[in-house]
């Protein structure tokens, strides 16, 4: 794989060598995404995928919500971390890639643990009559603040909210960066930071991963 924008090639190779490797299905999905998808770097990849799987194994969530399926890599990793009756609801706005995504869910043996919803997450979430133990936000960065407002009441006390790309290529610190995407990420981060009912940590993993626990 090509080196990322987050680490030097040598450091990324070292990290990957000390992280559980992709199996054949995830490797195939990784290659397929890079060959066929626009913006293939949106795929979470080996490091973050394994982290998501291990977090699920640690907190053992019963219901998980993912906003932004893309080609399904992160969904497969989350589903593999679930146990018992654990189930993932994942939402993807792009209906042109969902058929291939479902094929990879089947190849990975997790299709029965995942419900794929196609459409606008802000419209779909209110129709889901479920509360969640964990939410992973990785959709339209402009909508991050609205995603948070929508999911927060649906997260159980003691549940977790994770969000990807919260450093947004370092643009969160660029005073001249005032595009809607950067503004959305900045506002989301500020909302998390100012919410006293959320324990939180912003990890410098790849493009930034926010982990917050709803304490009350």
Rosetta silent file (secondary structure, phi, psi, omega in degrees, C-alpha in Angstrom):
SEQUENCE: XXXXXXXXXXXXXXXXXXXXXXXXXXXXXXXXXXXXXXXXXXXXXXXXXXXXXXXXXXXXXXXXXXXXXXXXXXXXXXXXXXXXXXXXXXXXXXXXXXXXXXXXXXXXXXXXXXXXXXXXXXXXXXXXXXXXXXXXXXXXXXXXXXXXXXXXXXXXXXXXXXXXXXXXXXXXXXXXXXXXXXXXXXXXXXXXXXXXXXXXXXXXXXXXXXXXXXXX
SCORE:     score description
SCORE:     0.000 S_00000001
   1 L     0.000  151.178  178.446    0.000    0.000    0.000 S_00000001
   2 L   -71.167  155.098  178.961    1.102    3.582   -0.592 S_00000001
   3 L   -67.031  149.443  179.954    2.292    5.629    2.355 S_00000001
   4 L   -82.696  174.179  174.615   -0.343    7.759    4.067 S_00000001
   5 L   -85.678   -1.497 -171.977   -0.328   11.523    4.509 S_00000001
   6 L   -98.529  -30.396 -177.683   -0.247   11.031    8.264 S_00000001
   7 L  -135.117  159.389  172.111    3.038    9.181    8.824 S_00000001
   8 L   -64.628  159.615 -179.956    6.283    8.678    6.954 S_00000001
   9 H   -58.394  -42.840 -177.682    6.412    5.548    4.803 S_00000001
  10 H   -65.847  -41.278 -179.522    8.893    3.927    7.171 S_00000001
  11 H   -69.509  -38.766  178.356    6.821    4.701   10.273 S_00000001
  12 H   -64.842  -39.561  177.242    3.609    3.483    8.654 S_00000001
  13 H   -62.201  -41.531  179.474    5.312    0.232    7.687 S_00000001
  14 H   -63.627  -45.066  179.492    6.507   -0.205   11.273 S_00000001
  15 H   -59.862  -47.022 -178.268    3.020    0.484   12.646 S_00000001
  16 H   -64.785  -35.905  179.912    1.414   -1.986   10.246 S_00000001
  17 H   -67.417  -21.187 -178.883    3.988   -4.666   11.040 S_00000001
  18 L  -108.963   17.636  175.456    3.039   -4.413   14.697 S_00000001
  19 L  -122.879  144.525  178.739   -0.724   -4.417   14.092 S_00000001
  20 L   -51.839  131.086 -175.288   -2.824   -7.473   13.273 S_00000001
  21 L   -72.455  159.941  171.775   -2.773   -7.822    9.474 S_00000001
  22 L   -65.038  143.390  170.733   -5.742   -7.566    7.155 S_00000001
  23 L   -82.611 -177.034 -174.594   -7.276  -10.877    6.215 S_00000001
  24 H   -61.628  -39.064 -177.330   -7.936  -11.730    2.554 S_00000001
  25 H   -67.514  -47.437  180.000  -11.364  -10.057    2.473 S_00000001
  26 H   -65.925  -37.758  176.801  -10.217   -6.751    3.959 S_00000001
  27 H   -61.903  -43.708  179.198   -7.118   -6.761    1.734 S_00000001
  28 H   -64.337  -42.548  179.345   -9.330   -7.328   -1.315 S_00000001
  29 H   -64.649  -39.310  177.581  -11.727   -4.583   -0.226 S_00000001
  30 H   -59.594  -49.584  179.772   -8.821   -2.206    0.354 S_00000001
  31 H   -65.233  -43.328  179.962   -7.480   -2.812   -3.153 S_00000001
  32 H   -59.434  -42.865 -179.905  -10.945   -2.707   -4.712 S_00000001
  33 H   -63.019  -44.214 -179.222  -11.644    0.661   -3.075 S_00000001
  34 H   -68.087  -25.600 -179.464   -8.376    2.156   -4.300 S_00000001
  35 H   -87.194  -25.703 -169.035   -9.038    0.907   -7.832 S_00000001
  36 H  -121.905  -20.773 -169.999  -12.697    1.880   -8.163 S_00000001
  37 L   -99.916  147.966  168.541  -13.772    4.555   -5.680 S_00000001
  38 L   -71.961  142.468  179.724  -13.487    8.307   -5.723 S_00000001
  39 L    51.896   57.893 -177.430  -11.425    9.532   -2.763 S_00000001
  40 H   -62.068  -16.998 -179.518  -10.255    6.034   -1.744 S_00000001
  41 H   -70.912   -6.717  174.133   -8.390    7.528    1.211 S_00000001
  42 H   -68.161  -18.762  178.234  -11.778    7.788    2.919 S_00000001
  43 L   -65.889  137.181 -172.399  -11.348    4.076    3.680 S_00000001
  44 L   -72.708  -35.661  174.196  -10.312    3.627    7.316 S_00000001
  45 H    84.126 -179.668 -170.645   -7.692    0.942    6.640 S_00000001
  46 H   -57.946  -49.619 -173.397   -5.815   -1.630    8.697 S_00000001
  47 H   -65.963  -54.672 -177.785   -4.836    0.466   11.735 S_00000001
  48 H   -70.235  -34.742  178.258   -8.120    2.211   12.433 S_00000001
  49 H   -60.534  -45.646  178.740  -10.143   -0.819   11.394 S_00000001
  50 H   -65.984  -36.530  177.109   -8.423   -3.025   13.949 S_00000001
  51 H   -62.010  -44.780  178.827   -8.854   -0.325   16.594 S_00000001
  52 H   -60.552  -42.478  178.623  -12.605   -0.189   15.934 S_00000001
  53 H   -61.335  -45.665 -177.757  -12.816   -3.962   16.184 S_00000001
  54 H   -68.972  -36.046  176.316  -10.916   -4.022   19.481 S_00000001
  55 H   -61.250  -42.485  177.990  -12.967   -1.167   20.956 S_00000001
  56 H   -63.426  -38.896  178.204  -16.115   -3.162   20.221 S_00000001
  57 H   -67.780  -29.069 -179.972  -14.588   -6.219   21.866 S_00000001
  58 H   -77.291  -44.760 -174.124  -13.710   -4.119   24.917 S_00000001
  59 H   -95.684  -12.145  174.955  -17.046   -2.343   25.450 S_00000001
  60 L    51.161   58.937 -178.876  -19.231   -5.140   24.014 S_00000001
  61 L   -72.462  146.051  176.392  -21.967   -2.919   22.510 S_00000001
  62 L   -86.936  -42.019  179.616  -25.353   -4.411   21.715 S_00000001
  63 E  -127.073  128.663  179.753  -26.388   -1.771   19.175 S_00000001
  64 E  -123.945  140.908  174.854  -23.971    0.281   17.073 S_00000001
  65 E  -117.613  132.580  174.480  -24.716    3.092   14.614 S_00000001
  66 E  -120.786  130.264  175.938  -22.303    4.107   11.860 S_00000001
  67 E  -107.195  108.078 -178.223  -22.773    7.272    9.811 S_00000001
  68 L   105.253   82.008 -177.471  -20.861    6.919    6.545 S_00000001
  69 L   -74.617  -38.328 -170.781  -20.428    3.347    5.336 S_00000001
  70 L    53.686 -126.552 -177.971  -18.386    4.168    2.215 S_00000001
  71 L   -91.935    1.926  169.158  -17.239    0.789    0.823 S_00000001
  72 L   101.304    4.375 -177.305  -17.797   -1.024    4.117 S_00000001
  73 H   -61.380  -51.893 -177.826  -14.319   -1.555    5.563 S_00000001
  74 H   -65.658  -35.660  179.282  -15.048    0.002    8.939 S_00000001
  75 H   -61.967  -42.022  178.190  -18.470   -1.671    9.093 S_00000001
  76 H   -62.315  -44.079 -179.225  -16.865   -5.097    8.654 S_00000001
  77 H   -64.190  -42.972  178.048  -14.339   -4.345   11.394 S_00000001
  78 H   -62.107  -47.678 -177.877  -17.040   -3.126   13.784 S_00000001
  79 H   -60.493  -36.195  178.945  -19.250   -6.145   13.041 S_00000001
  80 H   -69.027  -21.109  178.202  -16.346   -8.503   13.711 S_00000001
  81 H   -86.842   -7.586 -178.203  -15.945   -6.943   17.136 S_00000001
  82 L   -82.938  153.260  178.362  -19.557   -7.596   18.103 S_00000001
  83 L  -131.057  163.990  175.684  -20.618  -10.579   20.148 S_00000001
  84 L    56.369 -121.932 -178.139  -23.856  -12.351   20.928 S_00000001
  85 L   -92.569   13.001 -178.961  -26.821  -10.326   19.674 S_00000001
  86 L   -57.469  139.456 -177.019  -24.701   -7.309   18.753 S_00000001
  87 E  -144.166  143.098  179.448  -25.858   -5.531   15.599 S_00000001
  88 E  -109.897  129.079  168.622  -24.622   -2.625   13.465 S_00000001
  89 E  -105.481  118.484 -178.167  -26.858   -0.135   11.665 S_00000001
  90 E  -121.539  142.002 -173.146  -24.781    1.695    9.044 S_00000001
  91 E  -121.737  128.189  178.696  -25.930    4.563    6.817 S_00000001
  92 E  -131.223  130.923 -177.098  -24.533    5.463    3.393 S_00000001
  93 L   -81.834  -24.282 -175.236  -25.826    8.281    1.201 S_00000001
  94 L   -89.442  104.563 -176.462  -24.259    7.008   -2.051 S_00000001
  95 L   -77.809   -4.847 -178.666  -26.546    4.336   -3.497 S_00000001
  96 L   -80.103  -14.828 -175.981  -24.118    3.557   -6.343 S_00000001
  97 L  -112.985   -2.291 -171.772  -21.715    1.614   -4.125 S_00000001
  98 H   -70.743  -31.451 -179.807  -24.077   -0.227   -1.802 S_00000001
  99 H   -63.380  -45.472  178.584  -24.447   -3.391   -3.926 S_00000001
 100 H   -67.054  -34.700  178.171  -20.692   -4.030   -3.872 S_00000001
 101 H   -61.924  -44.283  178.782  -20.618   -3.163   -0.176 S_00000001
 102 H   -63.294  -35.383  177.202  -23.210   -5.825    0.568 S_00000001
 103 H   -61.526  -41.602 -179.872  -21.160   -8.333   -1.434 S_00000001
 104 H   -72.304  -31.577  173.565  -18.157   -7.682    0.791 S_00000001
 105 H   -59.873  -40.581  178.970  -20.297   -7.997    3.919 S_00000001
 106 H   -66.982  -44.412  179.788  -21.202  -11.474    2.690 S_00000001
 107 H   -60.408  -35.233 -177.766  -17.594  -12.360    1.872 S_00000001
 108 L   -81.681   -7.862  178.520  -16.555  -11.276    5.357 S_00000001
 109 L    75.038   24.960 -177.022  -19.266  -13.394    6.940 S_00000001
 110 L  -122.466   10.403 -174.814  -20.889  -10.486    8.782 S_00000001
 111 H   -58.884  -34.358 -179.113  -23.926   -9.688    6.641 S_00000001
 112 H   -73.590  -10.604  179.532  -26.306  -10.999    9.303 S_00000001
 113 H   -99.889   -0.769 -173.183  -24.813   -8.558   11.848 S_00000001
 114 E  -128.041  134.616  168.040  -25.266   -5.460    9.674 S_00000001
 115 E  -112.453  119.207 -179.009  -28.275   -3.489    8.459 S_00000001
 116 E   -97.292  121.963  176.571  -27.336   -1.095    5.653 S_00000001
 117 E  -106.711  136.575 -178.590  -29.539    1.985    5.280 S_00000001
 118 E  -113.090  122.481  178.579  -29.234    4.108    2.127 S_00000001
 119 L   144.659 -165.004 -178.035  -29.986    7.813    2.268 S_00000001
 120 L   -77.225  119.353 -177.190  -29.533   10.953    4.367 S_00000001
 121 H   -58.271  -36.959 -177.692  -28.469   10.006    7.885 S_00000001
 122 H   -67.153  -21.524  176.042  -30.229   13.025    9.382 S_00000001
 123 H   -92.762  -32.209 -176.117  -33.507   11.725    7.962 S_00000001
 124 H   -77.816  -42.135 -174.836  -32.909    8.030    8.642 S_00000001
 125 H   -55.413  -44.220  179.222  -31.751    8.204   12.274 S_00000001
 126 H   -62.746  -19.434  179.712  -35.087    9.589   13.601 S_00000001
 127 H   -85.385  -11.968 -179.791  -36.865    6.618   11.998 S_00000001
 128 L   -86.416  111.304 -177.363  -34.725    4.081   13.879 S_00000001
 129 L   -85.582   62.475 -175.930  -36.563    3.252   17.087 S_00000001
 130 L  -141.620  149.957  165.352  -33.373    2.225   18.838 S_00000001
 131 L  -104.205  157.618 -171.605  -30.898    3.507   21.379 S_00000001
 132 E  -125.014  146.386  175.792  -27.217    2.826   20.800 S_00000001
 133 E   -88.955  -20.253 -179.623  -24.255    1.750   22.884 S_00000001
 134 E  -154.962  139.605  175.656  -21.797    3.143   20.351 S_00000001
 135 E  -128.154  132.648  175.877  -21.926    5.565   17.416 S_00000001
 136 E  -115.677  116.126 -177.018  -19.184    5.993   14.820 S_00000001
 137 E  -101.522  119.645  179.646  -19.426    9.252   12.851 S_00000001
 138 L  -151.874   40.375 -177.980  -17.581    9.349    9.534 S_00000001
 139 L  -102.137 -145.713 -178.941  -19.996   11.062    7.154 S_00000001
 140 L   -64.251  118.505 -175.100  -20.249   14.542    5.622 S_00000001
 141 H   -63.627  -27.535  178.146  -17.978   16.777    7.696 S_00000001
 142 H   -64.104  -25.705 -175.059  -20.295   19.757    7.133 S_00000001
 143 H   -99.144    3.497 -177.441  -23.005   17.859    9.012 S_00000001
 144 H   -52.331  -46.064  179.205  -20.916   16.730   12.005 S_00000001
 145 H   -60.708  -41.089  179.373  -22.596   19.179   14.433 S_00000001
 146 H   -68.546  -37.270  175.837  -26.070   18.070   13.301 S_00000001
 147 H   -57.907  -45.943 -177.456  -25.052   14.423   13.541 S_00000001
 148 H   -61.818  -46.612  179.596  -23.995   14.980   17.142 S_00000001
 149 H   -61.886  -33.384 -177.682  -27.223   16.733   18.083 S_00000001
 150 H   -75.796  -40.822 -173.702  -29.213   13.944   16.430 S_00000001
 151 H   -87.431  -26.012 -172.792  -27.408   10.962   17.961 S_00000001
 152 H   -55.782  -43.153  178.345  -26.641   12.269   21.448 S_00000001
 153 L   -68.117  -17.193 -176.799  -30.144   11.661   22.824 S_00000001
 154 L   -95.229   -5.020  177.955  -30.038    8.159   21.333 S_00000001
 155 E   -88.393  128.597  179.895  -26.762    7.144   22.988 S_00000001
 156 E   -67.081  152.360  172.329  -27.230    5.255   26.245 S_00000001
 157 E   -60.168  129.398 -173.791  -25.586    6.525   29.427 S_00000001
 158 E    92.225   -5.747  179.015  -22.186    4.858   29.448 S_00000001
 159 E   -82.759  170.041 -173.099  -22.236    4.643   25.658 S_00000001
 160 E  -120.813  144.589  170.294  -19.570    5.932   23.286 S_00000001
 161 E  -119.056  124.108  175.469  -19.416    8.358   20.371 S_00000001
 162 E  -115.266  143.347  178.306  -16.446    8.068   18.012 S_00000001
 163 E  -140.557  134.087 -178.455  -15.751   10.479   15.171 S_00000001
 164 E   -94.006  160.921  173.123  -13.147   10.313   12.428 S_00000001
 165 L    64.060   31.902 -176.321  -11.205   13.123   10.687 S_00000001
 166 L   -80.832   -3.092  170.430  -11.509   15.535   13.601 S_00000001
 167 L   -99.005  -18.480  172.583   -8.119   17.108   12.814 S_00000001
 168 H    47.864   52.877  176.731   -9.142   17.537    9.168 S_00000001
 169 H    63.977   22.591 -178.545   -5.638   17.559    7.784 S_00000001
 170 H    82.938   -2.117 -177.432   -4.587   20.177   10.335 S_00000001
 171 H   -69.431  -16.080  177.483   -7.037   22.708    8.905 S_00000001
 172 H   -61.124  -22.133  179.614   -8.728   22.995   12.305 S_00000001
 173 H   -99.045   -7.115 -176.493   -5.783   25.251   13.254 S_00000001
 174 L   -84.701  107.515 -176.810   -5.666   27.191    9.995 S_00000001
 175 L   -64.617  -20.325  179.670   -7.313   30.559   10.658 S_00000001
 176 L   -90.171   -6.120  179.619   -7.669   31.137    6.923 S_00000001
 177 L   -89.130  102.352 -176.664   -9.532   27.863    6.361 S_00000001
 178 L  -124.545   25.234  175.616  -13.199   28.838    6.490 S_00000001
 179 L   -70.964  163.589 -174.615  -14.785   26.324    4.137 S_00000001
 180 H   -65.047  -31.341  179.315  -17.944   24.582    5.316 S_00000001
 181 H   -66.619  -48.443  179.954  -16.162   21.262    5.909 S_00000001
 182 H   -64.350  -41.679  178.579  -13.551   22.773    8.203 S_00000001
 183 H   -60.779  -39.783  179.761  -16.171   24.842   10.003 S_00000001
 184 H   -63.110  -43.698 -179.984  -18.241   21.723   10.582 S_00000001
 185 H   -66.852  -44.514  179.287  -15.347   19.817   12.114 S_00000001
 186 H   -59.218  -46.192 -178.635  -14.301   22.763   14.294 S_00000001
 187 H   -63.336  -41.632  178.076  -17.855   23.263   15.576 S_00000001
 188 H   -59.725  -48.550 -179.437  -18.230   19.552   16.297 S_00000001
 189 H   -59.914  -40.201 -179.913  -14.978   19.465   18.264 S_00000001
 190 H   -67.612  -39.336  178.305  -16.028   22.525   20.262 S_00000001
 191 H   -62.340  -41.861  177.645  -19.445   21.011   21.018 S_00000001
 192 H   -64.912  -47.350 -176.481  -17.766   17.870   22.345 S_00000001
 193 H   -61.355  -36.164 -174.945  -15.211   19.846   24.360 S_00000001
 194 H   -88.726   -2.856 -178.370  -17.880   22.053   25.971 S_00000001
 195 L   -90.262  108.144 -176.017  -20.261   19.213   26.868 S_00000001
 196 L   -70.955  -12.466  179.713  -19.704   18.435   30.548 S_00000001
 197 L   -90.801    4.714  178.417  -21.711   15.200   30.221 S_00000001
 198 E  -118.810  123.426  165.644  -19.130   13.748   27.846 S_00000001
 199 E   -82.896  134.680 -171.979  -15.748   12.360   28.876 S_00000001
 200 E  -145.997  154.481  171.777  -13.563   12.768   25.838 S_00000001
 201 E  -145.492  134.590  176.360  -10.144   12.311   24.287 S_00000001
 202 E  -102.118  111.777 -177.611   -8.954   13.446   20.869 S_00000001
 203 E   -93.378  135.337  176.736   -6.415   10.961   19.576 S_00000001
 204 L   -80.445   50.183  178.864   -3.873   11.965   16.889 S_00000001
 205 L   -91.552  119.245 -176.719   -4.566    8.712   15.039 S_00000001
 206 L    52.680 -115.166 -176.591   -4.330    9.233   11.285 S_00000001
 207 L   -97.083   21.327  177.461   -6.544   12.316   10.687 S_00000001
 208 L    97.229  124.758  178.068   -7.749   12.498   14.278 S_00000001
 209 E  -127.216  118.632  176.328  -10.177   10.259   16.143 S_00000001
 210 E   -89.518  132.897  173.781  -12.494   11.641   18.822 S_00000001
 211 E  -125.380  121.647 -179.309  -13.664    9.219   21.497 S_00000001
 212 E  -130.637  139.826  177.769  -16.342   10.429   23.910 S_00000001
 213 E  -113.561  129.375  178.927  -18.257    8.579   26.627 S_00000001
 214 E   -79.099  110.239 -172.803  -21.709    9.762   27.721 S_00000001
 215 L   -88.914  -19.945  178.078  -21.405    9.902   31.497 S_00000001
 216 L  -160.091    0.000    0.000  -24.967   11.003   32.305 S_00000001
